Amino acid sequence: MRNLLGLYVIFMVLIASSCVPTRKITYLQESKTTLNDSLISIRRMSPPYRLQINDVLSIQIKAPLDPDLVKMFNIVGEGSIGQNGSLYLTGYSLDQHGDIRIPQLGKIKALGMTVEELRELIEKRLINEYFKENANLFVTVKLDGLRYTMVGEVGGTGQKIIYRDQVSIIEAIADGGGVPITGDLTAVKIVRHYPDGVRTHELDLTTIDVVYSPYYYIQPNDMIVVSPLPQKAVGTGTTGLASFTTIISVFTTLVTTLLLFTRL
């Protein structure tokens, strides 16, 4: 009798430990501080992204009043963002010293600058050295999409790229394959590079309050790390039926083994 009671306790423990609460696998749940259907003002407190080594840039120079002079600076056949990585071959890449090389202008130290600061620098040099102030000069500087990496308990690991200027972490995860039911949404980590080193930030994607975080929008070269839930270590299935079936199988095996030993 005691043996059967012990098996019953083990059975209940397995059921309890294998169940994944809905609150741990549901994105952006309503919080106590946010009313349902309320208007949320997202605080974009994250500092602007500063260029890093190996970043690839699209730099376009236009001057309708002097098109012949413009040809001296633009790379011939430069691909536009989104054309299957063509910009990687024809764009401007930051070398190991943080420099880019632009025809006629030569090397420009771009490391640590924002794209807007770099645009202003290039525009200023062009006006001072080549173009007249009334040339209607127009300079555009953009990153080659937003590159990031996903690892851990995710639908698709590896480097991903989205051709947009602003992407939230939920959009990035969804575009990268999503998080299975065994992934922990309450402690998703972002590993981010800064000029002074690497830092890790943790986000709880199950609460709507995450939109207030300065790390809600990812930056180029971010790494998104999703840890598995403890339930995965139990070895149960990814659905309730699969988990129940697994537990019943384990329980049946234990009962059969116990009966065999008691009859010896």
LUMSE-94938 format. One record per residue (C-alpha): residue number from 1; residue in one letter; z, x, y. Coordinates in pm, whole numbers. Layout:
N
[NUM,'a',[Z,X,Y]]
...
***
This chain:
264
[1,'m',[0,0,0]]
[2,'r',[90,278,236]]
[3,'n',[-240,449,160]]
[4,'l',[-433,132,246]]
[5,'l',[-231,98,567]]
[6,'g',[-317,456,657]]
[7,'l',[-684,390,597]]
[8,'y',[-664,80,812]]
[9,'v',[-512,285,1096]]
[10,'i',[-789,546,1060]]
[11,'f',[-1049,267,1065]]
[12,'m',[-911,124,1389]]
[13,'v',[-893,468,1549]]
[14,'l',[-1258,533,1462]]
[15,'i',[-1363,202,1613]]
[16,'a',[-1166,264,1931]]
[17,'s',[-1291,620,1973]]
[18,'s',[-1654,533,1907]]
[19,'c',[-1682,256,2162]]
[20,'v',[-1846,359,2490]]
[21,'p',[-1709,147,2778]]
[22,'t',[-1981,-22,2985]]
[23,'r',[-1825,112,3304]]
[24,'k',[-1908,468,3192]]
[25,'i',[-2279,405,3140]]
[26,'t',[-2360,177,3433]]
[27,'y',[-2497,320,3758]]
[28,'l',[-2370,228,4106]]
[29,'q',[-2100,-22,4018]]
[30,'e',[-1936,-221,4294]]
[31,'s',[-1624,-56,4428]]
[32,'k',[-1311,-192,4592]]
[33,'t',[-1422,-57,4928]]
[34,'t',[-1774,-202,4915]]
[35,'l',[-1846,-575,4907]]
[36,'n',[-2122,-717,4691]]
[37,'d',[-2461,-738,4868]]
[38,'s',[-2320,-551,5168]]
[39,'l',[-2530,-320,5382]]
[40,'i',[-2448,43,5305]]
[41,'s',[-2504,309,5566]]
[42,'i',[-2575,632,5378]]
[43,'r',[-2421,935,5544]]
[44,'r',[-2664,1221,5516]]
[45,'m',[-2418,1499,5583]]
[46,'s',[-2591,1757,5367]]
[47,'p',[-2710,2054,5574]]
[48,'p',[-3087,2111,5597]]
[49,'y',[-3241,2310,5314]]
[50,'r',[-3295,2679,5386]]
[51,'l',[-3581,2861,5223]]
[52,'q',[-3516,3078,4919]]
[53,'i',[-3704,3349,4731]]
[54,'n',[-3997,3213,4522]]
[55,'d',[-4026,2894,4727]]
[56,'v',[-4389,2791,4772]]
[57,'l',[-4501,2652,5107]]
[58,'s',[-4797,2460,5237]]
[59,'i',[-4881,2583,5587]]
[60,'q',[-5165,2413,5771]]
[61,'i',[-5284,2509,6117]]
[62,'k',[-5504,2276,6318]]
[63,'a',[-5655,2305,6664]]
[64,'p',[-5935,2052,6731]]
[65,'l',[-6041,2236,7048]]
[66,'d',[-6083,2569,6869]]
[67,'p',[-6179,2506,6502]]
[68,'d',[-6346,2845,6453]]
[69,'l',[-6028,3032,6542]]
[70,'v',[-5828,2813,6303]]
[71,'k',[-6036,2936,6007]]
[72,'m',[-5886,3283,6053]]
[73,'f',[-5540,3159,5954]]
[74,'n',[-5584,2891,5689]]
[75,'i',[-5621,2995,5325]]
[76,'v',[-5963,2900,5194]]
[77,'g',[-5940,2621,4936]]
[78,'e',[-5571,2560,4988]]
[79,'g',[-5462,2276,4763]]
[80,'s',[-5262,1986,4891]]
[81,'i',[-4920,1895,4761]]
[82,'g',[-4936,1695,4441]]
[83,'q',[-5257,1835,4291]]
[84,'n',[-5110,1953,3960]]
[85,'g',[-4947,2264,4102]]
[86,'s',[-5261,2392,4276]]
[87,'l',[-5050,2490,4575]]
[88,'y',[-4864,2738,4354]]
[89,'l',[-5184,2944,4335]]
[90,'t',[-5305,2894,4691]]
[91,'g',[-4990,2837,4895]]
[92,'y',[-4756,3079,5069]]
[93,'s',[-4481,3211,4842]]
[94,'l',[-4161,3383,4957]]
[95,'d',[-4160,3727,4794]]
[96,'q',[-3855,3918,4668]]
[97,'h',[-3779,4024,5025]]
[98,'g',[-3795,3669,5158]]
[99,'d',[-4126,3724,5342]]
[100,'i',[-4448,3525,5351]]
[101,'r',[-4786,3671,5443]]
[102,'i',[-5013,3475,5675]]
[103,'p',[-5366,3593,5760]]
[104,'q',[-5373,3773,6096]]
[105,'l',[-5000,3720,6155]]
[106,'g',[-4895,3944,5864]]
[107,'k',[-4546,3929,5716]]
[108,'i',[-4298,3674,5847]]
[109,'k',[-3934,3673,5740]]
[110,'a',[-3880,3316,5619]]
[111,'l',[-3571,3358,5399]]
[112,'g',[-3282,3144,5517]]
[113,'m',[-3491,2944,5764]]
[114,'t',[-3552,2570,5754]]
[115,'v',[-3912,2452,5735]]
[116,'e',[-3880,2325,6093]]
[117,'e',[-3755,2663,6219]]
[118,'l',[-4041,2837,6041]]
[119,'r',[-4293,2593,6186]]
[120,'e',[-4166,2659,6538]]
[121,'l',[-4180,3036,6484]]
[122,'i',[-4539,3027,6356]]
[123,'e',[-4648,2795,6635]]
[124,'k',[-4488,3016,6899]]
[125,'r',[-4656,3331,6768]]
[126,'l',[-4996,3162,6748]]
[127,'i',[-4975,3043,7107]]
[128,'n',[-4850,3378,7235]]
[129,'e',[-5103,3590,7044]]
[130,'y',[-5414,3382,6977]]
[131,'f',[-5437,3029,7112]]
[132,'k',[-5420,2891,7463]]
[133,'e',[-5145,2647,7548]]
[134,'n',[-5400,2368,7596]]
[135,'a',[-5557,2426,7252]]
[136,'n',[-5377,2120,7112]]
[137,'l',[-5232,2336,6833]]
[138,'f',[-5072,2152,6542]]
[139,'v',[-4879,2338,6268]]
[140,'t',[-4744,2175,5951]]
[141,'v',[-4501,2348,5712]]
[142,'k',[-4394,2176,5389]]
[143,'l',[-4241,2274,5057]]
[144,'d',[-4448,2251,4740]]
[145,'g',[-4265,1937,4632]]
[146,'l',[-3902,1923,4529]]
[147,'r',[-3834,2135,4218]]
[148,'y',[-3515,2092,4017]]
[149,'t',[-3384,2148,3665]]
[150,'m',[-3214,1906,3425]]
[151,'v',[-2995,2024,3137]]
[152,'g',[-2731,1880,2907]]
[153,'e',[-2716,1523,2777]]
[154,'v',[-3040,1403,2936]]
[155,'g',[-3363,1244,2820]]
[156,'g',[-3574,1544,2913]]
[157,'t',[-3449,1896,2985]]
[158,'g',[-3631,2163,3182]]
[159,'q',[-3777,2205,3529]]
[160,'k',[-3908,1896,3706]]
[161,'i',[-4093,1842,4031]]
[162,'i',[-4126,1540,4259]]
[163,'y',[-4378,1547,4541]]
[164,'r',[-4156,1396,4808]]
[165,'d',[-3941,1536,5086]]
[166,'q',[-3628,1339,4995]]
[167,'v',[-3504,1244,4647]]
[168,'s',[-3166,1104,4542]]
[169,'i',[-2993,1236,4232]]
[170,'i',[-3042,901,4056]]
[171,'e',[-3415,909,4130]]
[172,'a',[-3433,1267,4006]]
[173,'i',[-3255,1179,3681]]
[174,'a',[-3475,874,3626]]
[175,'d',[-3791,1076,3688]]
[176,'g',[-3667,1346,3452]]
[177,'g',[-3614,1116,3154]]
[178,'g',[-3282,950,3232]]
[179,'v',[-2941,984,3069]]
[180,'p',[-2882,842,2717]]
[181,'i',[-2582,626,2633]]
[182,'t',[-2398,939,2514]]
[183,'g',[-2418,1104,2859]]
[184,'d',[-2120,1107,3094]]
[185,'l',[-2222,953,3428]]
[186,'t',[-1874,990,3574]]
[187,'a',[-1893,1368,3615]]
[188,'v',[-2253,1474,3677]]
[189,'k',[-2269,1827,3815]]
[190,'i',[-2510,1972,4070]]
[191,'v',[-2543,2351,4065]]
[192,'r',[-2678,2446,4407]]
[193,'h',[-2786,2779,4555]]
[194,'y',[-2660,2886,4895]]
[195,'p',[-2726,3203,5096]]
[196,'d',[-2378,3327,4998]]
[197,'g',[-2401,3233,4630]]
[198,'v',[-2396,2939,4389]]
[199,'r',[-2165,2638,4409]]
[200,'t',[-2105,2343,4179]]
[201,'h',[-2058,1986,4303]]
[202,'e',[-1951,1690,4089]]
[203,'l',[-2064,1329,4137]]
[204,'d',[-1958,1001,3978]]
[205,'l',[-2281,804,3945]]
[206,'t',[-2104,494,3815]]
[207,'t',[-1969,402,4158]]
[208,'i',[-2167,274,4456]]
[209,'d',[-1961,506,4678]]
[210,'v',[-2167,801,4552]]
[211,'v',[-2429,715,4815]]
[212,'y',[-2183,839,5079]]
[213,'s',[-2172,1186,4921]]
[214,'p',[-2344,1473,5106]]
[215,'y',[-2487,1570,4766]]
[216,'y',[-2642,1231,4688]]
[217,'y',[-2981,1373,4784]]
[218,'i',[-3081,1678,4583]]
[219,'q',[-3231,1995,4728]]
[220,'p',[-3500,2229,4593]]
[221,'n',[-3383,2449,4303]]
[222,'d',[-3084,2226,4223]]
[223,'m',[-2970,2213,3861]]
[224,'i',[-2844,1875,3735]]
[225,'v',[-2600,1906,3444]]
[226,'v',[-2488,1602,3242]]
[227,'s',[-2210,1649,2986]]
[228,'p',[-2185,1440,2665]]
[229,'l',[-1919,1172,2627]]
[230,'p',[-1636,1240,2378]]
[231,'q',[-1778,959,2161]]
[232,'k',[-2076,1178,2073]]
[233,'a',[-1847,1424,1895]]
[234,'v',[-1747,1143,1657]]
[235,'g',[-2104,1136,1534]]
[236,'t',[-2157,763,1582]]
[237,'g',[-2484,595,1671]]
[238,'t',[-2625,530,2015]]
[239,'t',[-2586,150,1983]]
[240,'g',[-2293,-73,1889]]
[241,'l',[-2454,-176,1559]]
[242,'a',[-2534,184,1467]]
[243,'s',[-2178,291,1549]]
[244,'f',[-2032,5,1346]]
[245,'t',[-2258,85,1051]]
[246,'t',[-2155,451,1061]]
[247,'i',[-1787,366,1077]]
[248,'i',[-1816,118,788]]
[249,'s',[-1988,388,582]]
[250,'v',[-1711,637,659]]
[251,'f',[-1443,380,584]]
[252,'t',[-1606,279,256]]
[253,'t',[-1626,643,150]]
[254,'l',[-1256,694,228]]
[255,'v',[-1153,382,34]]
[256,'t',[-1366,478,-266]]
[257,'t',[-1224,831,-267]]
[258,'l',[-868,699,-242]]
[259,'l',[-919,455,-530]]
[260,'l',[-1063,730,-747]]
[261,'f',[-763,954,-680]]
[262,'t',[-510,675,-745]]
[263,'r',[-667,599,-1085]]
[264,'l',[-649,960,-1202]]
***
